[in-house]
Amino acid sequence: MIKASNIQKYYGQLQVLKGVDLEIAKGEIVSIVGPSGAGKTTLLQILGTLDVASNPESSVINIDNVAVNTLSDKAMAKFRNEHLGFIFQFHQLLPEFTAIENVCIPAFIKKTPQAAAKARAAELLDFLGLKDRHHHKPNELSGGEQQRVAVARALINNPSTILADEPSGNLDSESADTLHKLFFELRDKFGQTFVIVTHNSELADMADRKLTMVDGQIL
């Protein structure tokens, strides 16, 4: 499902990732933990094609049997839209759009017909317990509800892989616990692979596998 080797990243003279190797199976939920500055988010961004390794000629990133680091910018953007879903600490919903409109955005980018996109968005929102929130804007939703809208948005194109960066870091403990359980329900229902960067020890320990990063390397 995901295979990465020799991922290095420099910011000027500072080496943030020091030859990271990683392999994750389909349907696996993997947590990545470690101190701030260890390189967790940088690794997640590179796996998600939001950033690139500093050694493209000697590194490999394969997702769904596609060598994503060899794709053109246009092909990479298409792959990202169709195969990857992202959940961030801050939901990053567009404030002028309703919940269902926010969820539909990746589908519209994919050129999914409007009726089909809205039907799928409604199905996801209902599944996530937001049946009565379709037409509410973000400022009319609680923090937990906003994050579930963001989860629906990540799922709209049926991606094979969900990449989450501190997904519960901005939530109260009850909402965080609900979100954590939701990830496992989603994996069981839709079969997605999850890679979750987190400082939340409970979420990290729930994962099928916990990886620890220190000083730019996975221990």
SVG drawing of the C-alpha trace seen along z (x, -y; Angstrom):
<svg xmlns="http://www.w3.org/2000/svg" viewBox="-32 -33 56 38">
<polyline fill="none" stroke="black" stroke-width="0.4" points="0.0,0.0 2.6,-2.6 6.3,-2.0 8.9,-4.7 12.6,-4.4 15.5,-6.8 13.4,-9.9 15.6,-12.8 14.6,-16.4 16.8,-19.5 15.8,-23.0 18.9,-24.9 21.7,-23.2 19.2,-21.6 18.4,-17.9 14.9,-17.2 14.5,-13.6 17.6,-11.3 16.8,-8.5 13.4,-7.4 12.2,-3.9 8.5,-3.0 6.1,-0.3 2.4,-0.3 -0.1,2.4 -3.5,1.9 -6.2,1.3 -3.6,0.7 -3.9,-2.1 -0.4,-3.4 0.3,-6.1 3.5,-8.2 4.7,-9.7 7.7,-11.5 8.8,-14.9 8.2,-18.1 10.7,-18.7 11.3,-15.0 10.1,-15.3 6.7,-13.7 4.7,-16.3 7.3,-16.7 7.2,-13.0 3.4,-13.0 3.5,-15.9 6.0,-14.1 3.9,-10.9 0.9,-13.0 2.7,-14.7 2.3,-18.1 6.0,-18.4 8.9,-16.6 12.0,-14.9 15.3,-16.7 16.8,-13.6 14.3,-12.7 16.8,-10.7 17.7,-8.3 14.3,-8.2 11.2,-6.1 7.6,-6.7 5.1,-4.1 1.4,-4.4 -1.1,-2.1 1.7,-0.7 2.3,-4.2 5.8,-5.8 4.3,-9.2 7.6,-10.9 8.1,-10.4 4.8,-12.0 4.6,-15.4 3.0,-18.2 -0.3,-17.8 -0.4,-14.0 0.6,-14.3 -2.2,-16.7 -4.7,-14.3 -3.3,-11.4 -3.5,-13.4 -7.2,-14.3 -8.3,-10.8 -6.2,-8.6 -5.4,-10.6 -7.5,-12.2 -6.2,-14.7 -7.4,-15.5 -5.6,-18.3 -5.6,-19.6 -7.5,-22.7 -10.4,-21.6 -9.7,-24.3 -13.3,-24.4 -14.3,-27.4 -16.4,-29.6 -18.7,-30.9 -19.7,-27.4 -22.2,-25.0 -21.1,-21.6 -22.2,-19.7 -20.6,-22.3 -17.3,-22.0 -17.5,-18.2 -18.2,-18.4 -15.1,-20.5 -12.7,-17.6 -15.4,-15.8 -16.0,-19.0 -12.2,-19.2 -12.4,-15.6 -15.2,-16.7 -17.8,-14.5 -21.3,-15.5 -22.9,-17.8 -25.9,-15.6 -23.6,-12.6 -21.2,-14.6 -24.0,-16.0 -25.5,-12.6 -22.2,-11.1 -21.6,-14.0 -25.0,-13.6 -24.4,-9.9 -21.0,-10.6 -22.4,-13.3 -25.3,-11.1 -22.9,-8.3 -20.8,-10.7 -23.9,-11.7 -24.4,-15.1 -27.8,-14.4 -29.2,-17.6 -26.1,-19.7 -25.9,-19.6 -26.7,-23.2 -25.0,-24.7 -21.9,-26.8 -18.7,-26.1 -19.5,-28.9 -22.8,-27.1 -21.1,-23.8 -19.2,-22.7 -15.5,-21.8 -16.2,-18.1 -18.8,-18.6 -16.5,-20.7 -13.8,-18.0 -16.3,-15.4 -17.2,-17.6 -13.5,-17.6 -13.4,-13.8 -16.3,-13.6 -14.4,-15.9 -11.4,-13.6 -13.5,-10.6 -15.6,-12.1 -13.5,-10.7 -13.1,-7.2 -9.3,-7.6 -7.3,-4.5 -5.2,-6.4 -6.1,-8.9 -3.3,-11.1 -4.1,-12.8 -1.9,-15.4 -2.9,-15.9 -6.6,-15.3 -7.8,-15.6 -5.4,-18.2 -7.9,-21.0 -10.8,-19.0 -12.0,-18.4 -11.5,-15.0 -15.0,-13.7 -14.9,-14.8 -11.4,-13.5 -12.5,-10.0 -15.4,-10.0 -13.1,-10.9 -10.6,-8.2 -13.2,-5.5 -14.6,-6.8 -11.3,-6.2 -11.6,-2.5 -15.2,-2.4 -14.2,-4.0 -11.4,-1.5 -13.8,1.4 -16.5,-0.1 -14.5,-1.6 -11.1,0.3 -8.9,-2.8 -5.3,-2.9 -4.7,-5.5 -1.4,-7.2 -1.9,-9.4 0.7,-11.8 -0.4,-12.5 0.7,-13.5 -2.4,-11.9 -1.1,-8.7 -4.6,-7.0 -5.0,-7.4 -1.4,-6.3 -1.9,-3.2 -5.2,-2.3 -3.4,-2.0 -2.4,1.4 1.2,0.2 2.9,-2.7 6.1,-4.2 8.3,-6.5 10.3,-9.2 13.3,-10.8 15.7,-13.3 14.5,-12.6 14.5,-8.9 12.0,-6.1 13.4,-4.1"/>
</svg>
